[in-house]
């Protein structure tokens, strides 16, 4: 069962990376991500950790578990953004997104997409498991 969660969190991480890469490629965003294979691997691992923290949170806190996918995903995406982006910015791995409105907007959108896909993965798998 955990393989299903991991696959969903992988898809969420890759979708998030795709939004960032696409906006960087189109010169809409200036986050300055230089996505090497090792950075992509770290990104995917961080996505797995964030996904499993969300899973644990949804299982332990009933009002979160009972909330809709969108509110959970949006909230979780913003929380993860507020933790990860300042750390990476302080380390010089990315440009500070708050210096540029499109970069700020699209980086938050990418993290919200991650949160929505992760929350949807959890709800879909848990719902199917409860029906069995």
RASUL-V47673 format. One record per helix or strand. SS is the DSSP state (2 for helix, 1 for strand). FROM is the first residue (numbers start at 1). TO is the last residue. If there is no record, write none. Layout:
ss:from:to
SS:FROM:TO
SS:FROM:TO
//
This chain:
ss:from:to
2:2:25
2:37:60
2:62:65
2:69:90
2:97:99
2:101:131
//
